[in-house]
């Protein structure tokens, strides 16, 4: 009984924080360091653009802190909401002057500039990375050491859940068990669904925790960069957990990444 009560508190703390959110774009005063101006010349997808820098150089910019559905991944088909995420990004930045704020790591392994991207609106600026999450087209992607505005991304992501924006609303209506997700995995990969499974085992690796169903057919994945937001994670073992997110094909079955407790819809 005590474990059930603690597990229930885990879920209620996650849901209760939603009431604190404001339904407004994320605005913030900019720090002076590591800022450069640029003009957006092309929108590649929901989290990647091409820009012309003040110096005259051209660069590809990957947004920090978020991950949007794929459009051009070399080993995946186009994912659900990929076109919508790109359209939302284009509406925010295409042809506009942006400020690129770099964090600790400035370039990824593909040579793309990594940045927090700001656009002026009136006398203020808003963070495009967070706005895409607020619109329901981006998942949080927490990767140290670039975590300067992670809290803004999470707040925006939770607001999208509260307002059922973007992928949240359709995903809530598509409920699959672990066995169903496994059986229909080829058709479901890259789609946003609700997955319900009993956590038979929690397995820890170097970078993540896997909450695994019976026979390993499906699992929830919590990366260690996100784990501090999941209080009492071990209490989910033996519980039936229902959560919403994007389904992907892992090496050992269907996988859904949980970036924040707000994705958890219920615990029994």
SULWO-V648932 format. One record per residue. N is the residue number from 0. RES is the residue in one small letter. SS is DSSP state (H for helix, E for strand, - for the rest). PHI is phi as a letter, one per 20 degrees, with the letter a starting at -180 (none if undefined). Layout:
((N	RES	SS	PHI) (N	RES	SS	PHI))
This chain:
((0	x	-	none) (1	x	H	f) (2	x	H	f) (3	x	H	f) (4	x	H	f) (5	x	H	f) (6	x	H	f) (7	x	H	f) (8	x	H	f) (9	x	H	g) (10	x	H	f) (11	x	H	f) (12	x	H	f) (13	x	H	f) (14	x	H	f) (15	x	H	f) (16	x	H	f) (17	x	H	f) (18	x	H	f) (19	x	H	e) (20	x	-	e) (21	x	-	d) (22	x	-	e) (23	x	-	c) (24	x	-	g) (25	x	-	e) (26	x	E	d) (27	x	-	a) (28	x	-	f) (29	x	-	e) (30	x	-	f) (31	x	-	e) (32	x	-	e) (33	x	-	l) (34	x	E	d) (35	x	E	c) (36	x	E	e) (37	x	E	b) (38	x	E	d) (39	x	E	f) (40	x	E	d) (41	x	E	b) (42	x	E	d) (43	x	E	e) (44	x	E	b) (45	x	-	f) (46	x	-	c) (47	x	E	b) (48	x	E	c) (49	x	E	d) (50	x	E	c) (51	x	E	d) (52	x	E	f) (53	x	-	g) (54	x	-	f) (55	x	-	n) (56	x	-	f) (57	x	E	d) (58	x	E	b) (59	x	E	d) (60	x	E	d) (61	x	E	d) (62	x	E	f) (63	x	-	e) (64	x	-	n) (65	x	E	c) (66	x	E	b) (67	x	E	d) (68	x	-	g) (69	x	-	f) (70	x	-	d) (71	x	-	c) (72	x	-	f) (73	x	-	f) (74	x	-	c) (75	x	-	c) (76	x	-	f) (77	x	-	g) (78	x	-	e) (79	x	-	g) (80	x	-	m) (81	x	H	f) (82	x	H	f) (83	x	H	f) (84	x	H	f) (85	x	H	f) (86	x	H	f) (87	x	H	f) (88	x	H	f) (89	x	H	f) (90	x	H	f) (91	x	H	e) (92	x	H	c) (93	x	-	g) (94	x	-	m) (95	x	-	e) (96	x	E	f) (97	x	E	c) (98	x	E	d) (99	x	E	d) (100	x	E	d) (101	x	-	e) (102	x	-	d) (103	x	-	f) (104	x	-	e) (105	x	-	d) (106	x	E	c) (107	x	-	e) (108	x	-	f) (109	x	-	e) (110	x	-	n) (111	x	-	e) (112	x	E	f) (113	x	E	d) (114	x	E	b) (115	x	E	e) (116	x	E	d) (117	x	E	d) (118	x	E	c) (119	x	E	f) (120	x	E	c) (121	x	-	m) (122	x	-	e) (123	x	E	c) (124	x	E	c) (125	x	E	d) (126	x	E	e) (127	x	H	f) (128	x	H	g) (129	x	H	f) (130	x	H	f) (131	x	H	f) (132	x	H	f) (133	x	H	f) (134	x	-	e) (135	x	-	n) (136	x	-	d) (137	x	E	b) (138	x	E	e) (139	x	E	f) (140	x	-	c) (141	x	-	e) (142	x	E	c) (143	x	-	f) (144	x	-	e) (145	x	E	e) (146	x	-	c) (147	x	-	g) (148	x	-	d) (149	x	H	g) (150	x	H	f) (151	x	H	f) (152	x	H	f) (153	x	H	f) (154	x	H	f) (155	x	H	f) (156	x	H	f) (157	x	H	f) (158	x	H	f) (159	x	H	g) (160	x	H	f) (161	x	H	f) (162	x	H	e) (163	x	-	l) (164	x	-	e) (165	x	-	l) (166	x	H	f) (167	x	H	g) (168	x	H	f) (169	x	H	f) (170	x	H	f) (171	x	H	f) (172	x	-	e) (173	x	-	d) (174	x	E	d) (175	x	E	c) (176	x	E	e) (177	x	H	f) (178	x	H	f) (179	x	H	f) (180	x	H	f) (181	x	H	f) (182	x	H	f) (183	x	-	d) (184	x	H	g) (185	x	H	g) (186	x	H	e) (187	x	H	e) (188	x	-	g) (189	x	-	n) (190	x	-	d) (191	x	E	e) (192	x	E	c) (193	x	E	d) (194	x	E	d) (195	x	E	c) (196	x	E	b) (197	x	E	e) (198	x	-	f) (199	x	-	e) (200	x	E	b) (201	x	E	d) (202	x	E	d) (203	x	E	d) (204	x	-	d) (205	x	-	f) (206	x	-	d) (207	x	E	b) (208	x	E	d) (209	x	E	d) (210	x	E	d) (211	x	E	d) (212	x	-	e) (213	x	H	g) (214	x	H	m) (215	x	H	m) (216	x	-	f) (217	x	E	b) (218	x	E	b) (219	x	E	e) (220	x	E	c) (221	x	E	d) (222	x	E	f) (223	x	H	f) (224	x	H	f) (225	x	H	e) (226	x	H	g) (227	x	-	g) (228	x	-	f) (229	x	-	d) (230	x	-	f) (231	x	-	l) (232	x	H	g) (233	x	H	f) (234	x	H	f) (235	x	H	f) (236	x	-	f) (237	x	-	n) (238	x	-	e) (239	x	E	e) (240	x	E	d) (241	x	E	d) (242	x	E	b) (243	x	E	d) (244	x	E	r) (245	x	E	e) (246	x	E	e) (247	x	E	c) (248	x	E	e) (249	x	E	e) (250	x	-	f) (251	x	-	c) (252	x	E	p) (253	x	E	f) (254	x	E	c) (255	x	E	c) (256	x	E	e) (257	x	-	d) (258	x	-	e) (259	x	-	b) (260	x	H	g) (261	x	H	f) (262	x	H	f) (263	x	E	f) (264	x	E	e) (265	x	E	a) (266	x	E	c) (267	x	-	c))
